[in-house]
Amino acid sequence: MRQETSALIDEIYQLTLDMSKYSPELEKDKAELELKQEEVRILWEQLAELVCAEHV
């Protein structure tokens, strides 16, 4: 599980870095940014579930 946790953290970090390349003022970037934010939200949920499962 430790590898899964680490992989999720790495993926969240990479997506967050990717999001910094977008400009929310630009319409095409705004849509892409919203998709990335949703991906990050889902990954955070998965990470929370994984961490909770480790401590049960």
PDBQT receptor file of N, H, CA, C and O in Angstrom, charges set to zero:
ATOM      1  N   MET A   1       0.812  -1.200   0.000  1.00  0.00    +0.000 N 
ATOM      2  CA  MET A   1       0.000   0.000   0.000  1.00  0.00    +0.000 C 
ATOM      3  C   MET A   1       0.854   1.261   0.000  1.00  0.00    +0.000 C 
ATOM      4  O   MET A   1       0.443   2.307  -0.503  1.00  0.00    +0.000 OA
ATOM      5  N   ARG A   2       2.019   1.146   0.558  1.00  0.00    +0.000 N 
ATOM      6  H   ARG A   2       2.353   0.297   0.966  1.00  0.00    +0.000 HD
ATOM      7  CA  ARG A   2       2.898   2.311   0.631  1.00  0.00    +0.000 C 
ATOM      8  C   ARG A   2       3.262   2.812  -0.774  1.00  0.00    +0.000 C 
ATOM      9  O   ARG A   2       3.345   4.017  -1.012  1.00  0.00    +0.000 OA
ATOM     10  N   GLN A   3       3.477   1.868  -1.695  1.00  0.00    +0.000 N 
ATOM     11  H   GLN A   3       3.410   0.890  -1.501  1.00  0.00    +0.000 HD
ATOM     12  CA  GLN A   3       3.795   2.248  -3.075  1.00  0.00    +0.000 C 
ATOM     13  C   GLN A   3       2.601   2.927  -3.732  1.00  0.00    +0.000 C 
ATOM     14  O   GLN A   3       2.762   3.889  -4.483  1.00  0.00    +0.000 OA
ATOM     15  N   GLU A   4       1.399   2.422  -3.446  1.00  0.00    +0.000 N 
ATOM     16  H   GLU A   4       1.269   1.640  -2.837  1.00  0.00    +0.000 HD
ATOM     17  CA  GLU A   4       0.187   3.029  -4.004  1.00  0.00    +0.000 C 
ATOM     18  C   GLU A   4       0.036   4.454  -3.503  1.00  0.00    +0.000 C 
ATOM     19  O   GLU A   4      -0.281   5.363  -4.270  1.00  0.00    +0.000 OA
ATOM     20  N   THR A   5       0.264   4.642  -2.208  1.00  0.00    +0.000 N 
ATOM     21  H   THR A   5       0.521   3.903  -1.584  1.00  0.00    +0.000 HD
ATOM     22  CA  THR A   5       0.167   5.976  -1.612  1.00  0.00    +0.000 C 
ATOM     23  C   THR A   5       1.173   6.911  -2.270  1.00  0.00    +0.000 C 
ATOM     24  O   THR A   5       0.839   8.034  -2.647  1.00  0.00    +0.000 OA
ATOM     25  N   SER A   6       2.388   6.444  -2.400  1.00  0.00    +0.000 N 
ATOM     26  H   SER A   6       2.660   5.532  -2.093  1.00  0.00    +0.000 HD
ATOM     27  CA  SER A   6       3.443   7.247  -3.003  1.00  0.00    +0.000 C 
ATOM     28  C   SER A   6       3.111   7.584  -4.463  1.00  0.00    +0.000 C 
ATOM     29  O   SER A   6       3.340   8.708  -4.909  1.00  0.00    +0.000 OA
ATOM     30  N   ALA A   7       2.581   6.624  -5.193  1.00  0.00    +0.000 N 
ATOM     31  H   ALA A   7       2.396   5.710  -4.830  1.00  0.00    +0.000 HD
ATOM     32  CA  ALA A   7       2.228   6.850  -6.597  1.00  0.00    +0.000 C 
ATOM     33  C   ALA A   7       1.113   7.884  -6.718  1.00  0.00    +0.000 C 
ATOM     34  O   ALA A   7       1.149   8.735  -7.607  1.00  0.00    +0.000 OA
ATOM     35  N   LEU A   8       0.126   7.815  -5.830  1.00  0.00    +0.000 N 
ATOM     36  H   LEU A   8       0.097   7.124  -5.108  1.00  0.00    +0.000 HD
ATOM     37  CA  LEU A   8      -0.964   8.801  -5.867  1.00  0.00    +0.000 C 
ATOM     38  C   LEU A   8      -0.441  10.197  -5.546  1.00  0.00    +0.000 C 
ATOM     39  O   LEU A   8      -0.826  11.171  -6.193  1.00  0.00    +0.000 OA
ATOM     40  N   ILE A   9       0.430  10.296  -4.555  1.00  0.00    +0.000 N 
ATOM     41  H   ILE A   9       0.743   9.505  -4.029  1.00  0.00    +0.000 HD
ATOM     42  CA  ILE A   9       1.004  11.596  -4.200  1.00  0.00    +0.000 C 
ATOM     43  C   ILE A   9       1.805  12.154  -5.373  1.00  0.00    +0.000 C 
ATOM     44  O   ILE A   9       1.703  13.340  -5.689  1.00  0.00    +0.000 OA
ATOM     45  N   ASP A  10       2.593  11.309  -6.013  1.00  0.00    +0.000 N 
ATOM     46  H   ASP A  10       2.676  10.346  -5.756  1.00  0.00    +0.000 HD
ATOM     47  CA  ASP A  10       3.372  11.744  -7.173  1.00  0.00    +0.000 C 
ATOM     48  C   ASP A  10       2.459  12.232  -8.299  1.00  0.00    +0.000 C 
ATOM     49  O   ASP A  10       2.744  13.241  -8.945  1.00  0.00    +0.000 OA
ATOM     50  N   GLU A  11       1.368  11.514  -8.527  1.00  0.00    +0.000 N 
ATOM     51  H   GLU A  11       1.136  10.695  -8.002  1.00  0.00    +0.000 HD
ATOM     52  CA  GLU A  11       0.444  11.891  -9.592  1.00  0.00    +0.000 C 
ATOM     53  C   GLU A  11      -0.252  13.213  -9.281  1.00  0.00    +0.000 C 
ATOM     54  O   GLU A  11      -0.422  14.050 -10.168  1.00  0.00    +0.000 OA
ATOM     55  N   ILE A  12      -0.653  13.403  -8.033  1.00  0.00    +0.000 N 
ATOM     56  H   ILE A  12      -0.516  12.723  -7.313  1.00  0.00    +0.000 HD
ATOM     57  CA  ILE A  12      -1.274  14.661  -7.616  1.00  0.00    +0.000 C 
ATOM     58  C   ILE A  12      -0.281  15.808  -7.801  1.00  0.00    +0.000 C 
ATOM     59  O   ILE A  12      -0.637  16.871  -8.309  1.00  0.00    +0.000 OA
ATOM     60  N   TYR A  13       0.940  15.586  -7.391  1.00  0.00    +0.000 N 
ATOM     61  H   TYR A  13       1.229  14.723  -6.977  1.00  0.00    +0.000 HD
ATOM     62  CA  TYR A  13       1.988  16.606  -7.526  1.00  0.00    +0.000 C 
ATOM     63  C   TYR A  13       2.199  16.979  -8.996  1.00  0.00    +0.000 C 
ATOM     64  O   TYR A  13       2.271  18.159  -9.337  1.00  0.00    +0.000 OA
ATOM     65  N   GLN A  14       2.296  15.976  -9.853  1.00  0.00    +0.000 N 
ATOM     66  H   GLN A  14       2.237  15.017  -9.576  1.00  0.00    +0.000 HD
ATOM     67  CA  GLN A  14       2.536  16.234 -11.274  1.00  0.00    +0.000 C 
ATOM     68  C   GLN A  14       1.368  16.989 -11.902  1.00  0.00    +0.000 C 
ATOM     69  O   GLN A  14       1.581  17.927 -12.671  1.00  0.00    +0.000 OA
ATOM     70  N   LEU A  15       0.143  16.592 -11.585  1.00  0.00    +0.000 N 
ATOM     71  H   LEU A  15      -0.030  15.830 -10.961  1.00  0.00    +0.000 HD
ATOM     72  CA  LEU A  15      -1.025  17.291 -12.117  1.00  0.00    +0.000 C 
ATOM     73  C   LEU A  15      -1.072  18.741 -11.625  1.00  0.00    +0.000 C 
ATOM     74  O   LEU A  15      -1.439  19.649 -12.371  1.00  0.00    +0.000 OA
ATOM     75  N   THR A  16      -0.698  18.941 -10.366  1.00  0.00    +0.000 N 
ATOM     76  H   THR A  16      -0.399  18.204  -9.760  1.00  0.00    +0.000 HD
ATOM     77  CA  THR A  16      -0.677  20.291  -9.809  1.00  0.00    +0.000 C 
ATOM     78  C   THR A  16       0.356  21.149 -10.539  1.00  0.00    +0.000 C 
ATOM     79  O   THR A  16       0.103  22.317 -10.834  1.00  0.00    +0.000 OA
ATOM     80  N   LEU A  17       1.503  20.571 -10.824  1.00  0.00    +0.000 N 
ATOM     81  H   LEU A  17       1.708  19.622 -10.585  1.00  0.00    +0.000 HD
ATOM     82  CA  LEU A  17       2.512  21.302 -11.600  1.00  0.00    +0.000 C 
ATOM     83  C   LEU A  17       1.986  21.624 -13.001  1.00  0.00    +0.000 C 
ATOM     84  O   LEU A  17       2.174  22.733 -13.502  1.00  0.00    +0.000 OA
ATOM     85  N   ASP A  18       1.334  20.655 -13.620  1.00  0.00    +0.000 N 
ATOM     86  H   ASP A  18       1.182  19.754 -13.213  1.00  0.00    +0.000 HD
ATOM     87  CA  ASP A  18       0.767  20.863 -14.952  1.00  0.00    +0.000 C 
ATOM     88  C   ASP A  18      -0.251  21.997 -14.940  1.00  0.00    +0.000 C 
ATOM     89  O   ASP A  18      -0.313  22.790 -15.880  1.00  0.00    +0.000 OA
ATOM     90  N   MET A  19      -1.040  22.072 -13.886  1.00  0.00    +0.000 N 
ATOM     91  H   MET A  19      -0.989  21.428 -13.123  1.00  0.00    +0.000 HD
ATOM     92  CA  MET A  19      -2.081  23.102 -13.806  1.00  0.00    +0.000 C 
ATOM     93  C   MET A  19      -1.476  24.502 -13.767  1.00  0.00    +0.000 C 
ATOM     94  O   MET A  19      -2.102  25.463 -14.215  1.00  0.00    +0.000 OA
ATOM     95  N   SER A  20      -0.269  24.619 -13.235  1.00  0.00    +0.000 N 
ATOM     96  H   SER A  20       0.240  23.839 -12.871  1.00  0.00    +0.000 HD
ATOM     97  CA  SER A  20       0.356  25.944 -13.151  1.00  0.00    +0.000 C 
ATOM     98  C   SER A  20       0.716  26.502 -14.528  1.00  0.00    +0.000 C 
ATOM     99  O   SER A  20       1.011  27.690 -14.657  1.00  0.00    +0.000 OA
ATOM    100  N   LYS A  21       0.694  25.653 -15.551  1.00  0.00    +0.000 N 
ATOM    101  H   LYS A  21       0.454  24.688 -15.446  1.00  0.00    +0.000 HD
ATOM    102  CA  LYS A  21       1.028  26.091 -16.908  1.00  0.00    +0.000 C 
ATOM    103  C   LYS A  21      -0.158  26.725 -17.630  1.00  0.00    +0.000 C 
ATOM    104  O   LYS A  21       0.005  27.336 -18.687  1.00  0.00    +0.000 OA
ATOM    105  N   TYR A  22      -1.350  26.577 -17.053  1.00  0.00    +0.000 N 
ATOM    106  H   TYR A  22      -1.482  26.081 -16.195  1.00  0.00    +0.000 HD
ATOM    107  CA  TYR A  22      -2.555  27.081 -17.709  1.00  0.00    +0.000 C 
ATOM    108  C   TYR A  22      -2.920  28.465 -17.191  1.00  0.00    +0.000 C 
ATOM    109  O   TYR A  22      -2.645  28.816 -16.043  1.00  0.00    +0.000 OA
ATOM    110  N   SER A  23      -3.539  29.228 -18.057  1.00  0.00    +0.000 N 
ATOM    111  H   SER A  23      -3.763  28.944 -18.989  1.00  0.00    +0.000 HD
ATOM    112  CA  SER A  23      -4.012  30.554 -17.684  1.00  0.00    +0.000 C 
ATOM    113  C   SER A  23      -5.541  30.527 -17.627  1.00  0.00    +0.000 C 
ATOM    114  O   SER A  23      -6.189  30.358 -18.660  1.00  0.00    +0.000 OA
ATOM    115  N   PRO A  24      -6.128  30.691 -16.435  1.00  0.00    +0.000 N 
ATOM    116  CA  PRO A  24      -7.585  30.615 -16.312  1.00  0.00    +0.000 C 
ATOM    117  C   PRO A  24      -8.325  31.698 -17.100  1.00  0.00    +0.000 C 
ATOM    118  O   PRO A  24      -9.529  31.592 -17.330  1.00  0.00    +0.000 OA
ATOM    119  N   GLU A  25      -7.608  32.727 -17.507  1.00  0.00    +0.000 N 
ATOM    120  H   GLU A  25      -6.629  32.814 -17.320  1.00  0.00    +0.000 HD
ATOM    121  CA  GLU A  25      -8.236  33.796 -18.283  1.00  0.00    +0.000 C 
ATOM    122  C   GLU A  25      -8.531  33.357 -19.725  1.00  0.00    +0.000 C 
ATOM    123  O   GLU A  25      -9.435  33.889 -20.369  1.00  0.00    +0.000 OA
ATOM    124  N   LEU A  26      -7.763  32.388 -20.220  1.00  0.00    +0.000 N 
ATOM    125  H   LEU A  26      -7.028  31.955 -19.697  1.00  0.00    +0.000 HD
ATOM    126  CA  LEU A  26      -7.965  31.898 -21.578  1.00  0.00    +0.000 C 
ATOM    127  C   LEU A  26      -9.023  30.797 -21.570  1.00  0.00    +0.000 C 
ATOM    128  O   LEU A  26      -8.956  29.867 -20.767  1.00  0.00    +0.000 OA
ATOM    129  N   GLU A  27      -9.993  30.911 -22.464  1.00  0.00    +0.000 N 
ATOM    130  H   GLU A  27     -10.047  31.667 -23.116  1.00  0.00    +0.000 HD
ATOM    131  CA  GLU A  27     -11.126  29.982 -22.470  1.00  0.00    +0.000 C 
ATOM    132  C   GLU A  27     -10.691  28.526 -22.647  1.00  0.00    +0.000 C 
ATOM    133  O   GLU A  27     -11.175  27.644 -21.938  1.00  0.00    +0.000 OA
ATOM    134  N   LYS A  28      -9.777  28.273 -23.593  1.00  0.00    +0.000 N 
ATOM    135  H   LYS A  28      -9.384  28.989 -24.168  1.00  0.00    +0.000 HD
ATOM    136  CA  LYS A  28      -9.344  26.893 -23.815  1.00  0.00    +0.000 C 
ATOM    137  C   LYS A  28      -8.576  26.358 -22.603  1.00  0.00    +0.000 C 
ATOM    138  O   LYS A  28      -8.707  25.184 -22.258  1.00  0.00    +0.000 OA
ATOM    139  N   ASP A  29      -7.793  27.193 -21.971  1.00  0.00    +0.000 N 
ATOM    140  H   ASP A  29      -7.686  28.147 -22.252  1.00  0.00    +0.000 HD
ATOM    141  CA  ASP A  29      -7.063  26.782 -20.771  1.00  0.00    +0.000 C 
ATOM    142  C   ASP A  29      -8.017  26.563 -19.596  1.00  0.00    +0.000 C 
ATOM    143  O   ASP A  29      -7.804  25.682 -18.763  1.00  0.00    +0.000 OA
ATOM    144  N   LYS A  30      -9.054  27.366 -19.545  1.00  0.00    +0.000 N 
ATOM    145  H   LYS A  30      -9.227  28.082 -20.222  1.00  0.00    +0.000 HD
ATOM    146  CA  LYS A  30     -10.014  27.256 -18.447  1.00  0.00    +0.000 C 
ATOM    147  C   LYS A  30     -10.662  25.872 -18.421  1.00  0.00    +0.000 C 
ATOM    148  O   LYS A  30     -10.794  25.265 -17.358  1.00  0.00    +0.000 OA
ATOM    149  N   ALA A  31     -11.059  25.380 -19.575  1.00  0.00    +0.000 N 
ATOM    150  H   ALA A  31     -10.952  25.873 -20.438  1.00  0.00    +0.000 HD
ATOM    151  CA  ALA A  31     -11.686  24.057 -19.664  1.00  0.00    +0.000 C 
ATOM    152  C   ALA A  31     -10.689  22.963 -19.274  1.00  0.00    +0.000 C 
ATOM    153  O   ALA A  31     -11.040  22.040 -18.540  1.00  0.00    +0.000 OA
ATOM    154  N   GLU A  32      -9.477  23.060 -19.752  1.00  0.00    +0.000 N 
ATOM    155  H   GLU A  32      -9.192  23.810 -20.349  1.00  0.00    +0.000 HD
ATOM    156  CA  GLU A  32      -8.441  22.070 -19.436  1.00  0.00    +0.000 C 
ATOM    157  C   GLU A  32      -8.105  22.114 -17.945  1.00  0.00    +0.000 C 
ATOM    158  O   GLU A  32      -7.905  21.077 -17.314  1.00  0.00    +0.000 OA
ATOM    159  N   LEU A  33      -8.045  23.305 -17.401  1.00  0.00    +0.000 N 
ATOM    160  H   LEU A  33      -8.207  24.148 -17.914  1.00  0.00    +0.000 HD
ATOM    161  CA  LEU A  33      -7.754  23.472 -15.986  1.00  0.00    +0.000 C 
ATOM    162  C   LEU A  33      -8.847  22.836 -15.123  1.00  0.00    +0.000 C 
ATOM    163  O   LEU A  33      -8.551  22.198 -14.113  1.00  0.00    +0.000 OA
ATOM    164  N   GLU A  34     -10.090  23.008 -15.517  1.00  0.00    +0.000 N 
ATOM    165  H   GLU A  34     -10.330  23.526 -16.338  1.00  0.00    +0.000 HD
ATOM    166  CA  GLU A  34     -11.201  22.400 -14.782  1.00  0.00    +0.000 C 
ATOM    167  C   GLU A  34     -11.105  20.870 -14.804  1.00  0.00    +0.000 C 
ATOM    168  O   GLU A  34     -11.382  20.217 -13.798  1.00  0.00    +0.000 OA
ATOM    169  N   LEU A  35     -10.715  20.302 -15.942  1.00  0.00    +0.000 N 
ATOM    170  H   LEU A  35     -10.489  20.832 -16.760  1.00  0.00    +0.000 HD
ATOM    171  CA  LEU A  35     -10.529  18.851 -16.025  1.00  0.00    +0.000 C 
ATOM    172  C   LEU A  35      -9.420  18.376 -15.091  1.00  0.00    +0.000 C 
ATOM    173  O   LEU A  35      -9.571  17.376 -14.388  1.00  0.00    +0.000 OA
ATOM    174  N   LYS A  36      -8.316  19.098 -15.092  1.00  0.00    +0.000 N 
ATOM    175  H   LYS A  36      -8.193  19.911 -15.662  1.00  0.00    +0.000 HD
ATOM    176  CA  LYS A  36      -7.190  18.735 -14.225  1.00  0.00    +0.000 C 
ATOM    177  C   LYS A  36      -7.590  18.845 -12.750  1.00  0.00    +0.000 C 
ATOM    178  O   LYS A  36      -7.215  18.002 -11.935  1.00  0.00    +0.000 OA
ATOM    179  N   GLN A  37      -8.349  19.880 -12.417  1.00  0.00    +0.000 N 
ATOM    180  H   GLN A  37      -8.655  20.565 -13.079  1.00  0.00    +0.000 HD
ATOM    181  CA  GLN A  37      -8.792  20.046 -11.031  1.00  0.00    +0.000 C 
ATOM    182  C   GLN A  37      -9.677  18.881 -10.601  1.00  0.00    +0.000 C 
ATOM    183  O   GLN A  37      -9.577  18.405  -9.470  1.00  0.00    +0.000 OA
ATOM    184  N   GLU A  38     -10.535  18.428 -11.494  1.00  0.00    +0.000 N 
ATOM    185  H   GLU A  38     -10.616  18.815 -12.413  1.00  0.00    +0.000 HD
ATOM    186  CA  GLU A  38     -11.398  17.295 -11.188  1.00  0.00    +0.000 C 
ATOM    187  C   GLU A  38     -10.561  16.030 -10.999  1.00  0.00    +0.000 C 
ATOM    188  O   GLU A  38     -10.834  15.233 -10.101  1.00  0.00    +0.000 OA
ATOM    189  N   GLU A  39      -9.554  15.846 -11.834  1.00  0.00    +0.000 N 
ATOM    190  H   GLU A  39      -9.333  16.493 -12.564  1.00  0.00    +0.000 HD
ATOM    191  CA  GLU A  39      -8.665  14.686 -11.698  1.00  0.00    +0.000 C 
ATOM    192  C   GLU A  39      -7.962  14.704 -10.342  1.00  0.00    +0.000 C 
ATOM    193  O   GLU A  39      -7.860  13.676  -9.673  1.00  0.00    +0.000 OA
ATOM    194  N   VAL A  40      -7.483  15.874  -9.949  1.00  0.00    +0.000 N 
ATOM    195  H   VAL A  40      -7.566  16.709 -10.493  1.00  0.00    +0.000 HD
ATOM    196  CA  VAL A  40      -6.796  16.012  -8.671  1.00  0.00    +0.000 C 
ATOM    197  C   VAL A  40      -7.762  15.720  -7.517  1.00  0.00    +0.000 C 
ATOM    198  O   VAL A  40      -7.390  15.057  -6.549  1.00  0.00    +0.000 OA
ATOM    199  N   ARG A  41      -8.981  16.206  -7.620  1.00  0.00    +0.000 N 
ATOM    200  H   ARG A  41      -9.283  16.744  -8.407  1.00  0.00    +0.000 HD
ATOM    201  CA  ARG A  41      -9.975  15.969  -6.572  1.00  0.00    +0.000 C 
ATOM    202  C   ARG A  41     -10.221  14.465  -6.401  1.00  0.00    +0.000 C 
ATOM    203  O   ARG A  41     -10.276  13.960  -5.279  1.00  0.00    +0.000 OA
ATOM    204  N   ILE A  42     -10.366  13.766  -7.512  1.00  0.00    +0.000 N 
ATOM    205  H   ILE A  42     -10.322  14.176  -8.423  1.00  0.00    +0.000 HD
ATOM    206  CA  ILE A  42     -10.597  12.320  -7.482  1.00  0.00    +0.000 C 
ATOM    207  C   ILE A  42      -9.390  11.597  -6.873  1.00  0.00    +0.000 C 
ATOM    208  O   ILE A  42      -9.552  10.675  -6.073  1.00  0.00    +0.000 OA
ATOM    209  N   LEU A  43      -8.202  12.014  -7.251  1.00  0.00    +0.000 N 
ATOM    210  H   LEU A  43      -8.070  12.763  -7.901  1.00  0.00    +0.000 HD
ATOM    211  CA  LEU A  43      -6.990  11.393  -6.706  1.00  0.00    +0.000 C 
ATOM    212  C   LEU A  43      -6.877  11.626  -5.202  1.00  0.00    +0.000 C 
ATOM    213  O   LEU A  43      -6.456  10.734  -4.466  1.00  0.00    +0.000 OA
ATOM    214  N   TRP A  44      -7.252  12.824  -4.740  1.00  0.00    +0.000 N 
ATOM    215  H   TRP A  44      -7.595  13.549  -5.338  1.00  0.00    +0.000 HD
ATOM    216  CA  TRP A  44      -7.231  13.096  -3.296  1.00  0.00    +0.000 C 
ATOM    217  C   TRP A  44      -8.203  12.177  -2.565  1.00  0.00    +0.000 C 
ATOM    218  O   TRP A  44      -7.899  11.690  -1.476  1.00  0.00    +0.000 OA
ATOM    219  N   GLU A  45      -9.363  11.942  -3.157  1.00  0.00    +0.000 N 
ATOM    220  H   GLU A  45      -9.609  12.338  -4.042  1.00  0.00    +0.000 HD
ATOM    221  CA  GLU A  45     -10.339  11.028  -2.561  1.00  0.00    +0.000 C 
ATOM    222  C   GLU A  45      -9.769   9.611  -2.475  1.00  0.00    +0.000 C 
ATOM    223  O   GLU A  45      -9.910   8.935  -1.456  1.00  0.00    +0.000 OA
ATOM    224  N   GLN A  46      -9.127   9.174  -3.551  1.00  0.00    +0.000 N 
ATOM    225  H   GLN A  46      -9.012   9.723  -4.379  1.00  0.00    +0.000 HD
ATOM    226  CA  GLN A  46      -8.524   7.836  -3.561  1.00  0.00    +0.000 C 
ATOM    227  C   GLN A  46      -7.432   7.735  -2.499  1.00  0.00    +0.000 C 
ATOM    228  O   GLN A  46      -7.321   6.725  -1.804  1.00  0.00    +0.000 OA
ATOM    229  N   LEU A  47      -6.637   8.780  -2.381  1.00  0.00    +0.000 N 
ATOM    230  H   LEU A  47      -6.727   9.601  -2.946  1.00  0.00    +0.000 HD
ATOM    231  CA  LEU A  47      -5.564   8.798  -1.390  1.00  0.00    +0.000 C 
ATOM    232  C   LEU A  47      -6.145   8.735   0.020  1.00  0.00    +0.000 C 
ATOM    233  O   LEU A  47      -5.639   8.000   0.869  1.00  0.00    +0.000 OA
ATOM    234  N   ALA A  48      -7.194   9.496   0.269  1.00  0.00    +0.000 N 
ATOM    235  H   ALA A  48      -7.604  10.094  -0.420  1.00  0.00    +0.000 HD
ATOM    236  CA  ALA A  48      -7.834   9.486   1.591  1.00  0.00    +0.000 C 
ATOM    237  C   ALA A  48      -8.371   8.094   1.917  1.00  0.00    +0.000 C 
ATOM    238  O   ALA A  48      -8.204   7.612   3.037  1.00  0.00    +0.000 OA
ATOM    239  N   GLU A  49      -9.009   7.454   0.953  1.00  0.00    +0.000 N 
ATOM    240  H   GLU A  49      -9.145   7.846   0.043  1.00  0.00    +0.000 HD
ATOM    241  CA  GLU A  49      -9.531   6.098   1.164  1.00  0.00    +0.000 C 
ATOM    242  C   GLU A  49      -8.400   5.119   1.458  1.00  0.00    +0.000 C 
ATOM    243  O   GLU A  49      -8.520   4.262   2.334  1.00  0.00    +0.000 OA
ATOM    244  N   LEU A  50      -7.315   5.252   0.727  1.00  0.00    +0.000 N 
ATOM    245  H   LEU A  50      -7.218   5.948   0.016  1.00  0.00    +0.000 HD
ATOM    246  CA  LEU A  50      -6.174   4.359   0.919  1.00  0.00    +0.000 C 
ATOM    247  C   LEU A  50      -5.551   4.550   2.304  1.00  0.00    +0.000 C 
ATOM    248  O   LEU A  50      -5.243   3.576   2.990  1.00  0.00    +0.000 OA
ATOM    249  N   VAL A  51      -5.373   5.781   2.701  1.00  0.00    +0.000 N 
ATOM    250  H   VAL A  51      -5.624   6.573   2.143  1.00  0.00    +0.000 HD
ATOM    251  CA  VAL A  51      -4.778   6.066   4.010  1.00  0.00    +0.000 C 
ATOM    252  C   VAL A  51      -5.702   5.571   5.124  1.00  0.00    +0.000 C 
ATOM    253  O   VAL A  51      -5.232   5.001   6.109  1.00  0.00    +0.000 OA
ATOM    254  N   CYS A  52      -6.996   5.783   4.979  1.00  0.00    +0.000 N 
ATOM    255  H   CYS A  52      -7.378   6.246   4.179  1.00  0.00    +0.000 HD
ATOM    256  CA  CYS A  52      -7.955   5.294   5.981  1.00  0.00    +0.000 C 
ATOM    257  C   CYS A  52      -7.918   3.769   6.064  1.00  0.00    +0.000 C 
ATOM    258  O   CYS A  52      -7.982   3.205   7.157  1.00  0.00    +0.000 OA
ATOM    259  N   ALA A  53      -7.818   3.109   4.929  1.00  0.00    +0.000 N 
ATOM    260  H   ALA A  53      -7.766   3.567   4.042  1.00  0.00    +0.000 HD
ATOM    261  CA  ALA A  53      -7.775   1.646   4.899  1.00  0.00    +0.000 C 
ATOM    262  C   ALA A  53      -6.520   1.116   5.600  1.00  0.00    +0.000 C 
ATOM    263  O   ALA A  53      -6.550   0.053   6.219  1.00  0.00    +0.000 OA
ATOM    264  N   GLU A  54      -5.430   1.857   5.499  1.00  0.00    +0.000 N 
ATOM    265  H   GLU A  54      -5.405   2.721   4.996  1.00  0.00    +0.000 HD
ATOM    266  CA  GLU A  54      -4.179   1.443   6.143  1.00  0.00    +0.000 C 
ATOM    267  C   GLU A  54      -4.285   1.503   7.665  1.00  0.00    +0.000 C 
ATOM    268  O   GLU A  54      -3.614   0.748   8.368  1.00  0.00    +0.000 OA
ATOM    269  N   HIS A  55      -5.119   2.390   8.164  1.00  0.00    +0.000 N 
ATOM    270  H   HIS A  55      -5.665   3.003   7.593  1.00  0.00    +0.000 HD
ATOM    271  CA  HIS A  55      -5.191   2.616   9.606  1.00  0.00    +0.000 C 
ATOM    272  C   HIS A  55      -6.400   1.964  10.258  1.00  0.00    +0.000 C 
ATOM    273  O   HIS A  55      -6.717   2.250  11.412  1.00  0.00    +0.000 OA
ATOM    274  N   VAL A  56      -7.070   1.095   9.527  1.00  0.00    +0.000 N 
ATOM    275  H   VAL A  56      -6.813   0.862   8.589  1.00  0.00    +0.000 HD
ATOM    276  CA  VAL A  56      -8.240   0.399  10.098  1.00  0.00    +0.000 C 
ATOM    277  C   VAL A  56      -7.848  -0.973  10.556  1.00  0.00    +0.000 C 
ATOM    278  O   VAL A  56      -8.686  -1.718  11.064  1.00  0.00    +0.000 OA
TER     279      VAL A  56
